[in-house]
């Protein structure tokens, strides 16, 4: 299963989030799933990818070109898909995912999971989604 996780490229405002992101990445890999995420090496995104890669998991990053120009991409990914913009990035992540998770994050995370929820409601993306409520986030 391809598990798409939406989360921040920043470390968050609680140090536990980094540990939890790493452990989530480990869980995805140990259970034989593929992680699909935003492709960054920084913040919670980097922790998530490192957790999965550390367990030998397959990790697919989807990164818009302007982030590539800032050299924010994770160098150790199984696959890196570069899109022209954020709209194409969201579309590709929707296309690849079988399950969608919102990890504690910011405005971008909320926007991405909200789109999944709306499309699900319209039966355009009839796939499961969930908010990960870590420590009452």
ChimeraX commands (.cxc) that place a marker at each C-alpha (Angstrom):
marker #1 position 0.00,0.00,0.00 radius 0.5
marker #1 position 1.17,3.53,-0.73 radius 0.5
marker #1 position 0.70,5.67,2.37 radius 0.5
marker #1 position 0.73,9.39,1.64 radius 0.5
marker #1 position 1.65,11.46,4.67 radius 0.5
marker #1 position 1.15,15.22,4.80 radius 0.5
marker #1 position 3.34,17.01,7.33 radius 0.5
marker #1 position 5.61,19.98,7.84 radius 0.5
marker #1 position 9.08,20.68,6.50 radius 0.5
marker #1 position 9.69,22.47,9.80 radius 0.5
marker #1 position 10.47,20.68,13.08 radius 0.5
marker #1 position 7.21,21.73,14.71 radius 0.5
marker #1 position 6.83,23.38,18.07 radius 0.5
marker #1 position 7.18,20.22,20.16 radius 0.5
marker #1 position 10.30,18.02,20.09 radius 0.5
marker #1 position 8.18,14.87,20.43 radius 0.5
marker #1 position 6.84,15.41,16.91 radius 0.5
marker #1 position 10.25,14.62,15.39 radius 0.5
marker #1 position 10.45,11.32,17.28 radius 0.5
marker #1 position 6.88,10.44,16.32 radius 0.5
marker #1 position 7.53,11.26,12.64 radius 0.5
marker #1 position 10.60,9.03,12.66 radius 0.5
marker #1 position 8.65,6.20,14.31 radius 0.5
marker #1 position 5.81,6.58,11.80 radius 0.5
marker #1 position 8.32,6.22,8.97 radius 0.5
marker #1 position 9.71,3.09,10.62 radius 0.5
marker #1 position 6.20,1.65,10.99 radius 0.5
marker #1 position 5.40,2.23,7.32 radius 0.5
marker #1 position 8.57,0.41,6.24 radius 0.5
marker #1 position 8.39,-2.46,8.73 radius 0.5
marker #1 position 4.85,-3.23,7.58 radius 0.5
marker #1 position 5.93,-3.36,3.92 radius 0.5
marker #1 position 4.22,-0.20,2.74 radius 0.5
marker #1 position 5.61,2.56,0.53 radius 0.5
marker #1 position 5.85,6.05,1.99 radius 0.5
marker #1 position 4.75,8.92,-0.26 radius 0.5
marker #1 position 5.50,12.40,1.08 radius 0.5
marker #1 position 6.63,15.89,0.09 radius 0.5
marker #1 position 10.27,14.98,-0.58 radius 0.5
marker #1 position 12.05,17.39,1.77 radius 0.5
marker #1 position 15.09,16.56,3.91 radius 0.5
marker #1 position 14.16,19.15,6.52 radius 0.5
marker #1 position 11.98,19.15,9.62 radius 0.5
marker #1 position 9.34,16.52,10.22 radius 0.5
marker #1 position 9.46,15.47,6.57 radius 0.5
marker #1 position 13.12,14.54,6.88 radius 0.5
marker #1 position 12.50,12.61,10.10 radius 0.5
marker #1 position 9.64,10.66,8.50 radius 0.5
marker #1 position 11.73,9.70,5.47 radius 0.5
marker #1 position 14.78,8.83,7.59 radius 0.5
marker #1 position 12.67,6.51,9.73 radius 0.5
marker #1 position 11.38,4.60,6.71 radius 0.5
marker #1 position 14.73,4.52,4.92 radius 0.5
marker #1 position 16.48,3.33,8.09 radius 0.5
marker #1 position 14.26,0.24,8.01 radius 0.5
marker #1 position 14.94,-0.40,4.33 radius 0.5
marker #1 position 11.57,0.99,3.22 radius 0.5
marker #1 position 10.61,2.41,-0.13 radius 0.5
marker #1 position 10.18,6.19,0.02 radius 0.5
marker #1 position 8.79,8.31,-2.80 radius 0.5
marker #1 position 9.19,12.07,-2.53 radius 0.5
marker #1 position 7.15,14.50,-4.59 radius 0.5
marker #1 position 8.85,17.88,-4.72 radius 0.5
marker #1 position 8.00,21.01,-6.70 radius 0.5
marker #1 position 10.81,22.40,-8.87 radius 0.5
marker #1 position 11.20,25.60,-6.82 radius 0.5
marker #1 position 12.05,23.50,-3.73 radius 0.5
marker #1 position 14.65,21.68,-5.82 radius 0.5
marker #1 position 16.20,25.03,-6.67 radius 0.5
marker #1 position 16.51,25.69,-2.93 radius 0.5
marker #1 position 18.11,22.23,-2.52 radius 0.5
marker #1 position 15.57,21.05,0.04 radius 0.5
marker #1 position 15.16,17.58,-1.44 radius 0.5
marker #1 position 16.12,14.44,0.50 radius 0.5
marker #1 position 19.06,12.78,-1.24 radius 0.5
marker #1 position 18.46,9.20,-0.09 radius 0.5
marker #1 position 14.98,8.56,-1.49 radius 0.5
marker #1 position 13.97,5.49,-3.46 radius 0.5
marker #1 position 12.35,7.82,-5.98 radius 0.5
marker #1 position 12.03,11.59,-6.32 radius 0.5
marker #1 position 9.30,12.97,-8.56 radius 0.5
marker #1 position 9.76,16.63,-9.50 radius 0.5
marker #1 position 6.65,18.63,-10.39 radius 0.5
marker #1 position 6.35,22.06,-11.93 radius 0.5
marker #1 position 4.41,23.56,-9.02 radius 0.5
marker #1 position 2.50,22.87,-5.80 radius 0.5
marker #1 position -0.75,22.12,-7.63 radius 0.5
marker #1 position 0.93,19.38,-9.66 radius 0.5
marker #1 position 2.61,18.09,-6.51 radius 0.5
marker #1 position -0.73,17.71,-4.71 radius 0.5
marker #1 position -2.24,16.03,-7.77 radius 0.5
marker #1 position 0.62,13.52,-8.00 radius 0.5
marker #1 position 0.46,12.71,-4.28 radius 0.5
marker #1 position -3.29,12.09,-4.62 radius 0.5
marker #1 position -2.67,9.86,-7.62 radius 0.5
marker #1 position -0.05,7.77,-5.83 radius 0.5
marker #1 position -1.76,7.35,-2.46 radius 0.5
marker #1 position -3.92,4.48,-1.28 radius 0.5
marker #1 position -4.30,5.95,2.22 radius 0.5
marker #1 position -3.79,9.56,3.34 radius 0.5
marker #1 position -2.56,10.67,6.76 radius 0.5
marker #1 position -2.30,14.17,8.18 radius 0.5
marker #1 position 0.54,14.38,10.68 radius 0.5
marker #1 position 0.80,17.40,13.00 radius 0.5
marker #1 position 1.71,20.26,10.71 radius 0.5
marker #1 position 0.75,23.71,9.57 radius 0.5
marker #1 position -1.37,25.42,6.96 radius 0.5
marker #1 position -0.03,23.36,4.05 radius 0.5
marker #1 position -0.84,20.11,5.84 radius 0.5
marker #1 position -4.35,21.31,6.58 radius 0.5
marker #1 position -4.87,22.38,2.98 radius 0.5
marker #1 position -3.67,19.04,1.60 radius 0.5
marker #1 position -5.78,16.81,3.86 radius 0.5
marker #1 position -8.79,19.11,3.38 radius 0.5
marker #1 position -8.58,18.55,-0.35 radius 0.5
marker #1 position -8.49,14.78,0.21 radius 0.5
marker #1 position -11.53,15.04,2.48 radius 0.5
marker #1 position -13.47,17.13,-0.04 radius 0.5
marker #1 position -12.67,14.82,-2.94 radius 0.5
marker #1 position -13.54,11.81,-0.79 radius 0.5
marker #1 position -16.92,13.33,0.06 radius 0.5
marker #1 position -17.56,13.82,-3.68 radius 0.5
marker #1 position -16.53,10.17,-4.36 radius 0.5
marker #1 position -13.68,11.43,-6.54 radius 0.5
marker #1 position -11.01,9.96,-4.25 radius 0.5
marker #1 position -12.76,7.05,-2.52 radius 0.5
marker #1 position -9.77,6.25,-0.34 radius 0.5
marker #1 position -9.36,6.34,3.45 radius 0.5
marker #1 position -7.83,9.29,5.27 radius 0.5
marker #1 position -7.09,10.14,8.88 radius 0.5
marker #1 position -5.68,12.80,11.16 radius 0.5
marker #1 position -2.95,11.47,13.45 radius 0.5
marker #1 position -3.88,12.98,16.80 radius 0.5
marker #1 position -0.55,12.74,18.58 radius 0.5
marker #1 position -0.76,13.98,22.18 radius 0.5
marker #1 position -3.96,15.96,21.55 radius 0.5
marker #1 position -2.61,17.84,18.54 radius 0.5
marker link #1:1,2 radius 0.2
marker link #1:2,3 radius 0.2
marker link #1:3,4 radius 0.2
marker link #1:4,5 radius 0.2
marker link #1:5,6 radius 0.2
marker link #1:6,7 radius 0.2
marker link #1:7,8 radius 0.2
marker link #1:8,9 radius 0.2
marker link #1:9,10 radius 0.2
marker link #1:10,11 radius 0.2
marker link #1:11,12 radius 0.2
marker link #1:12,13 radius 0.2
marker link #1:13,14 radius 0.2
marker link #1:14,15 radius 0.2
marker link #1:15,16 radius 0.2
marker link #1:16,17 radius 0.2
marker link #1:17,18 radius 0.2
marker link #1:18,19 radius 0.2
marker link #1:19,20 radius 0.2
marker link #1:20,21 radius 0.2
marker link #1:21,22 radius 0.2
marker link #1:22,23 radius 0.2
marker link #1:23,24 radius 0.2
marker link #1:24,25 radius 0.2
marker link #1:25,26 radius 0.2
marker link #1:26,27 radius 0.2
marker link #1:27,28 radius 0.2
marker link #1:28,29 radius 0.2
marker link #1:29,30 radius 0.2
marker link #1:30,31 radius 0.2
marker link #1:31,32 radius 0.2
marker link #1:32,33 radius 0.2
marker link #1:33,34 radius 0.2
marker link #1:34,35 radius 0.2
marker link #1:35,36 radius 0.2
marker link #1:36,37 radius 0.2
marker link #1:37,38 radius 0.2
marker link #1:38,39 radius 0.2
marker link #1:39,40 radius 0.2
marker link #1:40,41 radius 0.2
marker link #1:41,42 radius 0.2
marker link #1:42,43 radius 0.2
marker link #1:43,44 radius 0.2
marker link #1:44,45 radius 0.2
marker link #1:45,46 radius 0.2
marker link #1:46,47 radius 0.2
marker link #1:47,48 radius 0.2
marker link #1:48,49 radius 0.2
marker link #1:49,50 radius 0.2
marker link #1:50,51 radius 0.2
marker link #1:51,52 radius 0.2
marker link #1:52,53 radius 0.2
marker link #1:53,54 radius 0.2
marker link #1:54,55 radius 0.2
marker link #1:55,56 radius 0.2
marker link #1:56,57 radius 0.2
marker link #1:57,58 radius 0.2
marker link #1:58,59 radius 0.2
marker link #1:59,60 radius 0.2
marker link #1:60,61 radius 0.2
marker link #1:61,62 radius 0.2
marker link #1:62,63 radius 0.2
marker link #1:63,64 radius 0.2
marker link #1:64,65 radius 0.2
marker link #1:65,66 radius 0.2
marker link #1:66,67 radius 0.2
marker link #1:67,68 radius 0.2
marker link #1:68,69 radius 0.2
marker link #1:69,70 radius 0.2
marker link #1:70,71 radius 0.2
marker link #1:71,72 radius 0.2
marker link #1:72,73 radius 0.2
marker link #1:73,74 radius 0.2
marker link #1:74,75 radius 0.2
marker link #1:75,76 radius 0.2
marker link #1:76,77 radius 0.2
marker link #1:77,78 radius 0.2
marker link #1:78,79 radius 0.2
marker link #1:79,80 radius 0.2
marker link #1:80,81 radius 0.2
marker link #1:81,82 radius 0.2
marker link #1:82,83 radius 0.2
marker link #1:83,84 radius 0.2
marker link #1:84,85 radius 0.2
marker link #1:85,86 radius 0.2
marker link #1:86,87 radius 0.2
marker link #1:87,88 radius 0.2
marker link #1:88,89 radius 0.2
marker link #1:89,90 radius 0.2
marker link #1:90,91 radius 0.2
marker link #1:91,92 radius 0.2
marker link #1:92,93 radius 0.2
marker link #1:93,94 radius 0.2
marker link #1:94,95 radius 0.2
marker link #1:95,96 radius 0.2
marker link #1:96,97 radius 0.2
marker link #1:97,98 radius 0.2
marker link #1:98,99 radius 0.2
marker link #1:99,100 radius 0.2
marker link #1:100,101 radius 0.2
marker link #1:101,102 radius 0.2
marker link #1:102,103 radius 0.2
marker link #1:103,104 radius 0.2
marker link #1:104,105 radius 0.2
marker link #1:105,106 radius 0.2
marker link #1:106,107 radius 0.2
marker link #1:107,108 radius 0.2
marker link #1:108,109 radius 0.2
marker link #1:109,110 radius 0.2
marker link #1:110,111 radius 0.2
marker link #1:111,112 radius 0.2
marker link #1:112,113 radius 0.2
marker link #1:113,114 radius 0.2
marker link #1:114,115 radius 0.2
marker link #1:115,116 radius 0.2
marker link #1:116,117 radius 0.2
marker link #1:117,118 radius 0.2
marker link #1:118,119 radius 0.2
marker link #1:119,120 radius 0.2
marker link #1:120,121 radius 0.2
marker link #1:121,122 radius 0.2
marker link #1:122,123 radius 0.2
marker link #1:123,124 radius 0.2
marker link #1:124,125 radius 0.2
marker link #1:125,126 radius 0.2
marker link #1:126,127 radius 0.2
marker link #1:127,128 radius 0.2
marker link #1:128,129 radius 0.2
marker link #1:129,130 radius 0.2
marker link #1:130,131 radius 0.2
marker link #1:131,132 radius 0.2
marker link #1:132,133 radius 0.2
marker link #1:133,134 radius 0.2
marker link #1:134,135 radius 0.2
marker link #1:135,136 radius 0.2
marker link #1:136,137 radius 0.2
view
